[in-house]
Amino acid sequence: MRILLDTCTFLWVLGGTADVRGRVADAFRAADNEVYLSAASVWEIAIKHASGRLVLPRPPDQLIQAERDARAILPLPIDEESALHISRLPDLHRDPFDRMLVAQAIVHGLTIVTPDPLVLQYPARTMW
């Protein structure tokens, strides 16, 4: 399975929170699954950290790459096809980062790991 971590899911994985459990934790740990973190999530983390709305143990430019490497999480760049696909999505969610994740999941055949009820309404594969 190819999975795309929602921003909050990635942060919960880093923090070892109990919110990531069951089949989500199993999917994340399964060696045969490809796990991705979108550049959109990295962008969101950087913005929230810079504004003081997200406290991290280290600055994002030090933390994200190290944590991705330690957990074998692959980077997913923002591509033109995904950006254009956003215009075809129903207007269910106002968050541009989540809309990009949905578009990337659809375009690249990924399953989004998210608890967000609005994301679950889109025509993308999801897991929680």
Buried (B, 14 or more C-beta within 10 A) or exposed (E): EBBBBBBBBBBBBBEEEEBBEEEBBEBBEEEEBBBBBBBBBBBBBBEBBEEEEBEBEEEBEEBBEEBBEEBEBEEBEBBEEBBEBBEEBEEBBEBEBBBBBBBBBBBBEBBBBBBBEBBBEBEBBBBB
